[in-house]
Amino acid sequence: MNKNQFMRLLQQELHDLGPTAVSDILADFEEHFASALALGKTEAEITTELGDPLEIAQQYKESAADDRAARPSPTTPEYQHQDQDQAPSGAAAQPLPRRAHYADVPYPAAQVKPSMPTKINGAALLAVILLNVFLGIPIWISLYCTLFGFWVAAGSIGVAACVLFTVAILKSGIASLILVLFGIALTALTILAIILMVYLTKWLCIGLSRYVRWNRKWVTGGSQT
C-alpha cells in the first residue's frame, strides 16, 4: 500500500469526526510520512509500520466517543457547578469549551522506533566498491544497453510497418494487398514488442533498486533498510 491509498482510506473512515478533526489527523500523518521518507524509507515500508488505516481510524473514533461520554452534559449538576464556578457573578451560563483531544491520541506512528544513526562498515564499503567497479556496474550497464537495443529494435519494426503501409498506398492490385498484410503483421509485432519492453524495463528498474538497497544494507550492517 502506498501513501495515497493509506491516506485515502484513513480519510474515508474518519469522515464522521468532522472536517476540522480529520484535517488535523491527516496533517499529523503527512508529517510522519515526510519525516520517514527523508530517512530513506519507502512508502510501502512506512504504511507497514503504521498498520491498517481502518484500525487506526477506529482508534480515533473510539477516543472521540470516550471523550464525548466523559464530557458533562449541560443538564447534569456537575456541568452546572463547573459553569457557575467559571462564570462571573451575574453572567449568563456559557457551555464549557470542547477540548481538542485528537492530538493526544497515540497512533501507531508514535510506536515506531526512531532510526539509529547509520554506522558504515569500512571493510564492507571497500568490498562493495570493488564489487561494483569490476562486476556490478559493467553488468548493469550491459543490461541497460541491451534493453535500449531492444527498444530501438521495436521502434525499427514500427517504422518498417509505416513504410510498408506507405508503399502499399502507391501500389495497386495484389502487391498492395500483400504489403498491407505485411504491414499489419509488423504492427502487431511492434505492439507485442512494446508490451514486452515495458515489462522488461519495469523489472530491470526494480532489480536495480533492490541491488542498490542490498549494497546499502551490506555497508551499514543492516542498520538501515
C-alpha positions in Angstrom: 0.0 0.0 0.0 1.4 3.4 -0.9 0.9 6.8 0.8 -2.1 7.9 -1.3 -4.0 4.7 -0.7 -3.3 4.8 3.0 -4.4 8.5 3.4 -7.5 8.0 1.3 -8.7 5.0 3.3 -7.9 6.9 6.6 -9.8 10.0 5.4 -12.8 7.9 4.4 -13.0 6.1 7.7 -12.6 9.4 9.7 -15.3 11.4 8.0 -17.7 11.1 11.0 -15.3 13.1 13.1 -15.8 16.3 11.2 -13.6 18.2 8.7 -11.5 20.0 11.3 -10.6 16.9 13.3 -9.9 14.9 10.1 -7.7 17.7 8.7 -5.6 17.7 11.9 -5.2 13.9 12.0 -4.2 13.8 8.3 -1.7 16.6 8.8 0.0 14.5 11.6 0.3 11.5 9.2 1.5 13.8 6.4 4.3 15.0 8.7 5.2 11.4 9.7 5.4 10.3 6.0 7.6 13.3 5.2 10.0 12.5 8.1 10.2 8.8 7.3 10.8 9.4 3.6 13.6 11.8 4.4 15.2 8.9 6.3 15.2 6.8 3.1 12.2 4.6 3.8 9.8 3.7 1.1 6.0 4.4 1.2 5.3 0.7 1.5 7.6 0.4 4.5 6.0 3.4 6.2 2.5 2.1 5.7 3.5 -1.3 7.0 4.9 0.3 10.2 1.8 2.4 10.7 -0.6 -0.6 10.3 -4.1 -0.9 9.0 -5.7 2.5 8.4 -9.1 1.1 9.2 -7.9 0.1 12.7 -6.2 3.5 13.2 -9.4 5.3 12.3 -11.3 3.0 14.7 -8.9 4.1 17.5 -9.6 7.7 16.8 -13.4 7.2 16.7 -13.3 5.3 19.9 -11.3 8.0 21.6 -13.7 10.6 20.3 -16.7 8.6 21.7 -15.0 8.2 25.1 -14.3 11.9 25.2 -18.0 12.7 24.5 -19.1 10.2 27.1 -16.7 11.7 29.7 -17.8 15.3 29.0 -20.6 16.5 31.4 -23.9 17.1 29.9 -25.5 20.6 30.1 -28.3 19.1 32.1 -26.1 17.5 34.8 -25.4 19.2 38.2 -21.6 18.6 37.6 -21.8 20.7 34.4 -23.8 23.4 36.0 -21.5 23.6 39.0 -18.4 23.9 36.8 -20.0 26.5 34.7 -21.1 28.6 37.8 -17.5 28.4 39.2 -16.0 29.7 36.0 -18.6 32.3 35.1 -18.5 35.8 36.6 -21.2 36.7 39.1 -24.5 37.5 37.3 -23.2 36.4 34.0 -25.2 34.0 31.8 -24.1 30.4 31.9 -21.9 29.5 29.0 -21.1 25.9 27.9 -17.7 24.7 28.6 -15.3 24.8 25.5 -14.8 21.5 23.8 -11.3 20.1 24.4 -9.2 19.3 21.4 -8.3 15.7 22.2 -7.4 14.3 18.8 -3.7 15.4 19.1 -3.4 13.3 22.3 -4.5 10.1 20.7 -1.4 7.9 20.1 -1.3 6.5 16.6 0.9 3.6 15.5 3.5 6.1 14.1 4.3 7.1 17.7 5.3 3.5 18.4 7.8 3.3 15.5 11.4 3.1 16.9 13.5 6.1 15.7 16.1 5.2 13.2 19.6 4.8 14.7 22.5 6.7 13.2 23.9 4.9 10.3 27.2 3.1 11.0 29.3 2.4 8.0 31.5 -0.7 7.9 34.7 0.4 6.2 35.7 -3.1 5.1 32.2 -3.8 3.7 32.3 -0.4 1.9 35.6 -1.2 0.2 34.3 -4.7 -0.8 31.1 -3.1 -2.3 33.2 -0.5 -4.2 35.4 -3.2 -5.7 32.5 -5.5 -6.4 30.6 -2.7 -8.3 33.7 -1.4 -10.2 34.7 -4.8 -11.5 31.4 -6.6 -11.7 28.2 -4.8 -10.7 28.5 -1.6 -12.8 29.6 -3.4 -16.0 26.8 -5.9 -15.7 24.1 -3.2 -15.1 25.4 -1.1 -17.9 25.3 -4.1 -20.3 21.8 -4.9 -19.2 20.5 -1.4 -19.8 22.4 -1.1 -23.1 20.7 -4.4 -24.2 17.4 -3.0 -23.1 18.0 0.1 -25.1 18.8 -2.0 -28.1 15.6 -3.9 -27.7 13.7 -0.6 -27.7 15.5 0.5 -30.8 14.6 -2.8 -32.5 10.9 -2.4 -31.5 10.9 1.1 -32.9 12.5 -0.1 -36.1 9.8 -2.7 -36.6 7.2 0.0 -36.2 9.0 2.2 -38.7 9.1 -0.7 -41.2 5.3 -1.2 -40.8 4.7 2.5 -41.6 6.9 2.2 -44.7 5.0 -0.8 -45.9 1.7 1.0 -45.5 3.1 4.0 -47.4 4.3 1.9 -50.2 1.0 -0.1 -50.3 -0.8 3.2 -51.0 1.4 3.8 -54.0 0.9 0.3 -55.3 -2.2 -1.4 -56.7 -3.6 -4.8 -57.0 -2.2 -7.9 -55.3 1.1 -6.2 -54.5 -0.7 -3.6 -52.4 -2.7 -6.2 -50.6 0.4 -8.2 -49.7 2.2 -5.0 -48.4 -0.8 -4.2 -46.3 -0.9 -7.7 -44.8 2.9 -7.5 -44.0 2.3 -4.0 -42.5 -0.5 -5.3 -40.2 1.8 -8.2 -39.1 4.6 -5.8 -38.3 2.3 -3.5 -36.5 1.1 -6.4 -34.3 4.7 -7.4 -33.7 5.6 -3.9 -32.7 2.7 -3.7 -30.2 3.8 -7.0 -28.6 7.4 -5.9 -28.5 6.5 -2.6 -26.8 4.5 -4.5 -24.2 7.4 -6.8 -23.5 9.8 -3.9 -23.3 7.6 -2.1 -20.8 7.7 -5.2 -18.5 11.4 -5.7 -19.0 12.1 -2.1 -18.2 10.0 -2.3 -15.1 11.7 -5.5 -13.9 15.1 -4.1 -14.6 14.4 -0.9 -12.6 13.0 -2.9 -9.7 16.1 -5.2 -9.8 18.5 -2.2 -9.8 16.6 -0.6 -6.9 16.9 -3.8 -4.9 20.5 -4.2 -5.8 21.3 -0.6 -4.5 19.4 -1.3 -1.3 21.3 -4.6 -0.9 24.6 -2.7 -1.2 23.5 -0.1 1.3 22.3 -2.8 3.8 25.7 -4.6 3.4 27.7 -1.4 4.0 25.6 -0.3 7.0 25.3 -3.8 8.5 21.6 -3.8 8.2 21.1 -0.7 10.3 19.1 1.0 7.5 16.5 -0.6 5.3 
